[in-house]
Amino acid sequence: MSAIPSARVAARIRKELGIDVTEEAGDYGEFTVLVDGEPIRRGNPIATVFAVLPPVTEIVAAVRERLGR
């Protein structure tokens, strides 16, 4: 998967929630968002290959909810 979609998600989380974000390479087509080591959002591997990821707003909302913010 291209790093561009994950970089956009990471930048949005940093901006909206003011928290540090670490990006890590995964398997081809993998897109998983972890909070404290727990997966909170995953992208469908087939959809990820075609850059169809969960909307950034949903990802940020899921992180916000998990952190209780």
C-alpha positions, -999 to +999 in steps of 0.1 A: +000+000+000+011+035-007+023+054+024+003+085+012-031+074+026-016+064+059+004+096+061-029+116+056-046+097+084-016+101+107-015+139+100-052+143+106-050+124+140-020+146+150-038+178+140-073+170+155-063+151+186-028+165+193-013+131+199+019+114+186+013+089+159+037+063+146+034+047+112+047+012+106+050-008+074+027-038+073+020-066+049+010-056+013-025-041+014-027-039+052-042-009+069-047-012+106-050+016+132-038+006+166-044+025+199-023+013+228-015-018+207-052-027+202-067-026+167-096-002+164-099+001+127-089-021+098-090-016+061-102-044+039-070-058+022-086-059-012-101-024-008-068-011+005-049-023-026-073+000-046-069+028-020-104+025-007-099+031+030-123+039+057-131+076+057-105+096+077-133+112+098-144+077+109-109+067+118-103+099+138-137+094+156-127+058+165-094+070+179-111+098+198-137+073+212-110+048+223-091+075+240-122+089+257-118+124+242 
